[in-house]
Amino acid sequence: MKEKIELKWYEKRQGITLKDKINSQQRKNEALKKQSKKTAPYEKKSQPNRSFSGGTIKPLEDLFCAEKIPDDAKRILEEFDTIVESTHPLTSRQKVLLPGQIRSLSHFLTDERGERRLGYMNQTVLLSAYVHYYTWWNLVRLVRLFSNVDASLFNVSDSSVFLDIGSGPLTVPISLFLSRPELRKKRITFYCLDISQQAMAFGENIFLSIAARLKCEPWNIVRVRGELGESLKEKPDFIISANFFNELCDDSREPPEFLAKKYTEQILSYFDRENKNARCVIVEPGDPRSARLVSLMRGFFMRKGFAPVSPCTHSCPCPMEGKKGGKWCNFVFKTDDAPAALKKISEKAELPKERAVLSFAAFRKNISQTGDSPAKEEFMAVRIASELIRLPGGKSGYYACSEKGLLLVVTSRQLLSGQKISVPRTEKHLPIDKKSGAFILEL
């Protein structure tokens, strides 16, 4: 019985007609008949299997696995409001007003961003609202991320020097202290750079309180009041920045290419050129503009001898660079298991969150390859960079980043945003999705 020839959904998108496909199949059949006449059945050469099935997907890494978060860190996140209360208590009236202040701050940071000043966290009311909402949500994001990123990134020597650019209330040091227990044992010096001395002092009190609750020696926190470029007494080994550069962009009219080069050079100026193990992590909101900036900075870091180690699975040009009309690199996880008290105050402020979104890139110097490559060359690593997409014909898929470029992975298997998977490498021509320009890979 002959197999019925039908058009697939992506062939319809490409304008292929049923007649075209039938004619193409007939030509293939004729070519196979000619080949079979030339070669006897027992003399046929085995052909490599180019068919893909769901079983060929091998999970390698998940960026947001809640199970990877240390148990003591989960407890601290759940009790974060009580920790803030122990260091900076609010009166009954202030507690009543807090949801409204959070809502006003949200308008100030979004709708009215053109009118704000970078030193807004020097204002006590705004700072308190920021810590009770934004800092808490940022801890949820960063602890989840830092707990899952390849542990080798944080394999640093004892007495290492870290720098947090745009530290605010020390969200980065707190996140790192919670998510990486192996670092708590090291005598780390953490330089925290920000223009708001008040915000850093607020955060340091919280950090010390958390260290006491975990019964750990705190890191040496050095607060440096100043802007990006302010000199330090020591050269850092590891630089981290979270939710900082997008705010700098708000106050600039320069094109993103210019800003990305400028910010990258400013970051690199802090490193000792002879440091062969310098590392850097940049985390920004998952919006197109921020993702575009991170992608451009990735390119400039690579030109300076740094390799992207996460989320990138390759050192090829970024296929999700955030240009107008194109895809941007961002990752999402659901917030169902976020602290109950945080969700409650978010609802009171009329700012609930069902999903947490971010864009980021991590770099290391002096390495030739990125990530954990699959053992066999016939496989390649791919990073899922979207949630599930409903496709025509009852199919579903995910956008993904790979060395081949942007992929539209079509599969019945459930995948997660941020997952790194291993898939069969193929040299055959892949069809192209007209809407996104992505190569269509059916698994």
ChimeraX attribute file (.defattr): number of C-alpha atoms within 10 A of each C-alpha:
attribute: neighborCount
match mode: 1-to-1
recipient: residues
	/A:1	3
	/A:2	4
	/A:3	5
	/A:4	6
	/A:5	11
	/A:6	12
	/A:7	14
	/A:8	12
	/A:9	14
	/A:10	18
	/A:11	17
	/A:12	12
	/A:13	13
	/A:14	13
	/A:15	10
	/A:16	13
	/A:17	12
	/A:18	15
	/A:19	12
	/A:20	11
	/A:21	15
	/A:22	15
	/A:23	11
	/A:24	11
	/A:25	13
	/A:26	11
	/A:27	12
	/A:28	11
	/A:29	12
	/A:30	11
	/A:31	11
	/A:32	11
	/A:33	11
	/A:34	10
	/A:35	12
	/A:36	13
	/A:37	9
	/A:38	10
	/A:39	11
	/A:40	9
	/A:41	9
	/A:42	6
	/A:43	9
	/A:44	11
	/A:45	8
	/A:46	6
	/A:47	6
	/A:48	6
	/A:49	8
	/A:50	11
	/A:51	10
	/A:52	16
	/A:53	14
	/A:54	14
	/A:55	9
	/A:56	14
	/A:57	17
	/A:58	15
	/A:59	14
	/A:60	15
	/A:61	17
	/A:62	21
	/A:63	24
	/A:64	25
	/A:65	16
	/A:66	16
	/A:67	11
	/A:68	17
	/A:69	20
	/A:70	16
	/A:71	11
	/A:72	14
	/A:73	21
	/A:74	20
	/A:75	11
	/A:76	17
	/A:77	22
	/A:78	18
	/A:79	16
	/A:80	22
	/A:81	18
	/A:82	14
	/A:83	19
	/A:84	21
	/A:85	14
	/A:86	13
	/A:87	15
	/A:88	12
	/A:89	14
	/A:90	14
	/A:91	9
	/A:92	9
	/A:93	8
	/A:94	13
	/A:95	12
	/A:96	11
	/A:97	13
	/A:98	22
	/A:99	22
	/A:100	15
	/A:101	19
	/A:102	27
	/A:103	17
	/A:104	14
	/A:105	21
	/A:106	19
	/A:107	12
	/A:108	17
	/A:109	15
	/A:110	10
	/A:111	10
	/A:112	11
	/A:113	15
	/A:114	11
	/A:115	9
	/A:116	13
	/A:117	13
	/A:118	14
	/A:119	13
	/A:120	17
	/A:121	22
	/A:122	16
	/A:123	12
	/A:124	12
	/A:125	15
	/A:126	17
	/A:127	21
	/A:128	23
	/A:129	22
	/A:130	21
	/A:131	23
	/A:132	20
	/A:133	23
	/A:134	18
	/A:135	21
	/A:136	19
	/A:137	22
	/A:138	19
	/A:139	20
	/A:140	21
	/A:141	20
	/A:142	22
	/A:143	28
	/A:144	25
	/A:145	25
	/A:146	23
	/A:147	24
	/A:148	20
	/A:149	19
	/A:150	18
	/A:151	11
	/A:152	9
	/A:153	18
	/A:154	15
	/A:155	10
	/A:156	18
	/A:157	12
	/A:158	12
	/A:159	13
	/A:160	16
	/A:161	19
	/A:162	22
	/A:163	27
	/A:164	23
	/A:165	26
	/A:166	26
	/A:167	26
	/A:168	31
	/A:169	27
	/A:170	27
	/A:171	26
	/A:172	25
	/A:173	23
	/A:174	20
	/A:175	23
	/A:176	19
	/A:177	23
	/A:178	29
	/A:179	26
	/A:180	19
	/A:181	16
	/A:182	12
	/A:183	19
	/A:184	18
	/A:185	14
	/A:186	16
	/A:187	16
	/A:188	19
	/A:189	19
	/A:190	21
	/A:191	24
	/A:192	26
	/A:193	27
	/A:194	26
	/A:195	20
	/A:196	23
	/A:197	20
	/A:198	18
	/A:199	24
	/A:200	27
	/A:201	15
	/A:202	19
	/A:203	23
	/A:204	23
	/A:205	17
	/A:206	23
	/A:207	25
	/A:208	18
	/A:209	17
	/A:210	21
	/A:211	17
	/A:212	12
	/A:213	12
	/A:214	16
	/A:215	9
	/A:216	14
	/A:217	13
	/A:218	20
	/A:219	20
	/A:220	13
	/A:221	19
	/A:222	15
	/A:223	19
	/A:224	19
	/A:225	16
	/A:226	16
	/A:227	13
	/A:228	15
	/A:229	14
	/A:230	12
	/A:231	13
	/A:232	13
	/A:233	6
	/A:234	14
	/A:235	18
	/A:236	21
	/A:237	21
	/A:238	23
	/A:239	23
	/A:240	20
	/A:241	21
	/A:242	23
	/A:243	20
	/A:244	17
	/A:245	21
	/A:246	18
	/A:247	16
	/A:248	13
	/A:249	17
	/A:250	13
	/A:251	14
	/A:252	10
	/A:253	8
	/A:254	9
	/A:255	9
	/A:256	18
	/A:257	14
	/A:258	11
	/A:259	19
	/A:260	23
	/A:261	17
	/A:262	13
	/A:263	18
	/A:264	18
	/A:265	16
	/A:266	14
	/A:267	18
	/A:268	15
	/A:269	13
	/A:270	19
	/A:271	17
	/A:272	13
	/A:273	10
	/A:274	7
	/A:275	13
	/A:276	14
	/A:277	13
	/A:278	20
	/A:279	25
	/A:280	22
	/A:281	19
	/A:282	20
	/A:283	22
	/A:284	23
	/A:285	20
	/A:286	19
	/A:287	16
	/A:288	21
	/A:289	19
	/A:290	26
	/A:291	27
	/A:292	24
	/A:293	24
	/A:294	27
	/A:295	25
	/A:296	21
	/A:297	23
	/A:298	27
	/A:299	20
	/A:300	19
	/A:301	22
	/A:302	15
	/A:303	10
	/A:304	12
	/A:305	14
	/A:306	23
	/A:307	25
	/A:308	27
	/A:309	25
	/A:310	21
	/A:311	27
	/A:312	25
	/A:313	22
	/A:314	24
	/A:315	17
	/A:316	13
	/A:317	14
	/A:318	20
	/A:319	20
	/A:320	21
	/A:321	20
	/A:322	22
	/A:323	13
	/A:324	10
	/A:325	8
	/A:326	13
	/A:327	21
	/A:328	25
	/A:329	30
	/A:330	24
	/A:331	24
	/A:332	20
	/A:333	20
	/A:334	13
	/A:335	16
	/A:336	11
	/A:337	9
	/A:338	20
	/A:339	20
	/A:340	12
	/A:341	15
	/A:342	22
	/A:343	20
	/A:344	14
	/A:345	17
	/A:346	20
	/A:347	13
	/A:348	15
	/A:349	19
	/A:350	13
	/A:351	16
	/A:352	14
	/A:353	15
	/A:354	11
	/A:355	12
	/A:356	17
	/A:357	14
	/A:358	22
	/A:359	25
	/A:360	25
	/A:361	20
	/A:362	21
	/A:363	26
	/A:364	23
	/A:365	19
	/A:366	14
	/A:367	14
	/A:368	11
	/A:369	13
	/A:370	17
	/A:371	18
	/A:372	13
	/A:373	15
	/A:374	15
	/A:375	9
	/A:376	9
	/A:377	9
	/A:378	12
	/A:379	18
	/A:380	20
	/A:381	24
	/A:382	27
	/A:383	27
	/A:384	27
	/A:385	26
	/A:386	23
	/A:387	17
	/A:388	16
	/A:389	14
	/A:390	12
	/A:391	13
	/A:392	12
	/A:393	9
	/A:394	7
	/A:395	12
	/A:396	17
	/A:397	24
	/A:398	24
	/A:399	24
	/A:400	26
	/A:401	26
	/A:402	20
	/A:403	17
	/A:404	17
	/A:405	18
	/A:406	22
	/A:407	28
	/A:408	26
	/A:409	23
	/A:410	20
	/A:411	18
	/A:412	13
	/A:413	12
	/A:414	11
	/A:415	20
	/A:416	20
	/A:417	22
	/A:418	25
	/A:419	21
	/A:420	27
	/A:421	22
	/A:422	20
	/A:423	23
	/A:424	21
	/A:425	15
	/A:426	16
	/A:427	9
	/A:428	7
	/A:429	8
	/A:430	13
	/A:431	16
	/A:432	19
	/A:433	17
	/A:434	13
	/A:435	10
	/A:436	14
	/A:437	15
	/A:438	22
	/A:439	20
	/A:440	20
	/A:441	20
	/A:442	17
	/A:443	18
